[in-house]
């Protein structure tokens, strides 16, 4: 990599980081405004709110990375064009293909950062943020690797997992007597949440502790009255945007084995797979919207148009994912079409620009 290549990549990377930080500050501000409505619920206070917002920032950075690449590339390349540096660089013998290679290297750097955030950093911290918030607001529940734990009167309950149709899996119940001694232990393979709030347990194994013996019984189905609110269990629902590609692959197979609808998770799988490529595509879009000289059109207008296009990609991609679930669009198209469309647009604009 020669001096000019390093200079261009450094200029674009700095602007992209500035753009990302600005967007993160804006999103965090709105996140805090939204979360103020939860202040005072349980033990959820200011420090819990700030901690929740901070832990959500890597997930926001992952979502905003392509937009930051586009804006950073647009601003830096426009500055180079305004100062005639881009003209001098091309006059020194650097071809458009070489410039596109440099832009590809810039986009590849941020694509790697997108993979790192989406696969390792954001999923872990987002799940931790949701667990901290749920535990602070509800008080009597806690979540971890073993699922959800909650205290209900004289019982301690552990639920390993909840499927998208709100079927509970892996239920364990420990009941205590008036002397605070363990009186009964119950295990159930699954449970269905009834409209009256009770749980319809299935495949139950009960161990009742007597004075000098343990009685074991088995039942196929049993109704268990409980006053836990239905929405309290939603903390167990696995959100697809908080999972890595590997986790999504495993979870989709798990849902298929349990005869569950996997559409939303399949779309998220394809979107996660293609999303890092969007960072590279946005570097090309930035070049396509950059006037090569100050004589080629209104620079400010092109810069504004490029930013609007980036915002369109950011919001339209998510909107398309939602609407595709309603109309049964194949997961591959739902997850990859926005990136493919913008890649084709970038190629068309660059070819059009070269013909001038």
N, C-alpha and C positions, 0 to 999 in steps of 0.2 A: 504494500500500500504506500503510494508516494505522498508527498507533502500536500498536494492539492486535494487528494482523496480524503486524507485525515482532516483537513481544514473544513471541507464541505460536510463530512459526517459529524464533526464536532459541533459545527454551527447548528445543524438540524437537530442533533441530539439534545443540545442545551435548550433550544426552543421547545422541543417536545416535552422535556421534563418540566419546564416552566408552565406549559399549557396543562400538563397533567396535574401539577400542584394547584393551579388555579381552579380547575374543575373539582378536585378533591375538596378544596376549601369551600367551594360553593355547595357541593353535595352534603358535606358535613354540617354546614350551617342549616340547610333545610332538614337534615336528619335530626339535629338538635331541636329545631322548632317543632317537629312532629313528635319527638319523644317527650317534650315537656307535658304533653297530655297524660303521660303515664307516671309523672312524678307524684310521689305520695302513696302510690299503690304498693301495699306491703312494705318492703324495705328498699324499694327502688327510689334512690335519691340522685343527687347531682353527680356524685362520683361514679355510681353505677351507669348513669346515662352517658357520661363522658367515656367511660371504659367501653361501653357497648359501641359507641360511635367510632372509637379508635380501632376496635377489633374488626369493624365492618369496612374500614378503609381499604385494605388489600383487595377485597371483592369489588369495591368501587373502582379501584385502579385497574383491575382486570377488565371490567366492562368499558372503561374509558380509554384504554390503551390505543386502539385504532384511531379514535377521534383525536387524541393527543398527537399521534404520529402525523396525521393529516395536517392539523393546524401548525404544528412545529415545522413540518416540511414546507408548508405554504409560506409561512412568515419568513423563514430563513432564506428560502429561494427567492422570494420577492425582494428581500433586502439585498441579496447578491445581484439581482437584476437591476434594481434601482440604482445601485452604486456602479453599474456597468461591469461588475466583477464577473458575472456570468458570461457576458460578451467576450471579455478578455480571455477567460478560461477556454471558451470554444475557439477563439481565434488562435490560441496557442497550440491547437491541434487536437484538443479533446473532442471526440465525436459524441453524438447523442447516445450511441450504444454504450460508450464508456461512462457517460453520466448516469444512464439507467442502471448500469452495474453498481456504481457507487450508491445510488438510491436503494438498490436491492440489498446491499450490505447494511445500510442504515435500517431498512425495514426488517432485515433478518435479525438484527440485534434486539429490536423491540419485540419481534415474534418470539424469540427465546425467552425474553422477560415475561411475555404473556403466558407462555407455557409454564414457567416456574410459578407464577402467581396462581394460575388456574388449576394446576395439578397438586401443588403442595401447600402453598401459603394460605390462599383465600379459603379453601374448603374447611381447613382445620380451624382457623380463627373465626370464621362465620358461624360454625356450629358452636364454638365456645361462647361467642357473643350471645347467641339465642338461648343457650343453656343458662348463662348468668342472668339474663333478663327474666326468663321464665321462673327461675328459682327465687329471684328477688321480689317479683310481683306476686307470685302465688304462695311463697313462704313454705308451704307444707310439701312441696315437691322438689326433687333434685334429679338431674339427668347425668348420665355418663355412658361408659362403654357397655354397661350391662342393661341399659334401657332407662326407664323412668321409675323412680321410687316416690311413693307418696304415703302419707299417714292419714288414715280415715278412722276416726273414733278409736277403737281398741285394736285396729288392724294396721299392719304395715304391708304394702302392696308393691310388687315389682312387675312391670310389664316390659318385656324385651323389645317389642316392636309393634307398630300399627301400620297396616297396609293402606293403600289409597282409598279403599272402600270402607275404612274405619273398622276393619276386623282386627282385633287384638291377638297377638301371638305370644306364647310363653308367659303365662300369668302364674305368679306365685303369691300366696297370701299367708301371712302369719298372724294369728289372732291371739290376743292375751285376755286373761280373766281379770276379775276385779282386784286380785292381788298382784297384778302386773306380771304374772307368770305365763309362759307360753302354754296355750291350751290346745291349739289346733294349727296344723300346717296343710295348706291346700295347693295343689298344682293343677293347672288346666292347660290343655294344648292351645285352645283359642277361646275367644269370646266375641259376641256380637253386642254392640251397644244398642239398647232398646230406646224407644222414644220417651219412656218415662224415667230414663236415667239409669235403670238397672242393667246388669250385665248378664247375658245368657251364656254361661260357661259350658264348654264342651270337653268331653274326655277328661273327667275330673278324677284325681287321686287325692283322697283325704286321709290324713293321719291325726287321730284324736288322742291326746295324752291323758291317761287316767292316773290314778294314784300309784298303781303298780304295773301298768301295762299300756301298750299303744295299740289302739284299734285302727285298722286300715280298711278303708272302703273305696269302692270304685263306682262311678256313675257316668252315664253317657251324656247327660245334659242336666243343667240345674240353673235356676234363676237366682241371681245374687243381688239383693237390693243394696244400692250404694248411692250416695248423694254427691259424688264427684261430677262436676259439670262436664258436658261433652267437649266444649272447646278447650278445656284444660288438657285433654289428651292430645290435642293437635301438635303439641311440642314434639311428639314422637314421629310425626310425619316427616319423611325425608324430602327436603326440597332439592330438585334436580340441579339448580344453580349453585348449590353448596356441595356438590360432589365432583370428584375428579373423573376422568374418562374411565380409569380402572374400576372405580367404585360404581359408576353408572353401568358398566358392563356386567359386573357381578349382580347388581341390584335388578337389572332388567331380566336376567336369567331367573333370579329368585321370584320376581313377580310372575313370570311366565309359568313357573312351576306351581304357583298358587292361583293360576287362572285369573290374573289381574290385567287390566288395561295398561299397556306400556307406552302408549303413544307419546305422552308428554316427556317421558324419560328417554325415548328413542330420539325425539327431536333435540333434546338437550345433549345427547351423546354426539350427534352429528354436528351440532353447533359448537360444542367444545372442541371437536376434532378439527373443524375448519377455522375457528375463530382466530387462532394465531396467524393464519395466512392473511387474515384481514389487515393486520398491521403492515405486512409487506405490500398488500394491494394499495393501502392508503398512501404509502410512499410514492407509488406510481401515479396515483390520482393527484397528489400534490404537484408533481412535475407537470402533469397534463394541464393544470390550472394556473401554472406560473408563466407569465409573459416572458419570452426569451430576451426581449429588450423593452425599454420603456416606451418604444414607439408602437408596440403591438397591443393596441387596445387600452382600455382603462384598467390599470393595475389594481386599484382599490375595488372595482366592481368584480374583477375575477377572484380576488382574495375573498370577498364577501360570498360570492357564489360557491367557492370551494368549501368554505366553512359551513354554509347552509347544507351543502351536499353531505358533509360529514355528519351533521346533526340528523339529517334524513336517514342515513345509514344506521346511526345509533338507535333511533327510536323506531324506525320502520322494521328493523330486524326483529325486535322484540314483539312488535305488533303483529308481524307476519307469523311469528311462532304461535301466538294466541289464536289467530284466525284460522290457521292451518289445522288446529285441533277440531274446530267446528266443522270444517268441510272435508276432513279426511285426506288432507294432502300427504303424500308419502314423506316419512321423516327425513330422508336425504334431501329432498327439495326444500322442505321447511327449514332445515338447518343450514343448508349450503347455498341456497339460491341468492340471498342478498350479497354474499361475498363474490359469487361467480358473476353476478350482474355488474357489480362495481369493477371487477377485474376487466370484463369485456368493455365497459365504458372507458376505463383508463387507456386500454390498448387503442380503441377507436379514436380518442381525443389526441393521443400522442402521434398516431399515424396522420391524422388530419393536420396537426401542427407542423409535422415534417414536410408536408406537401406545399406549405406556403413558400 
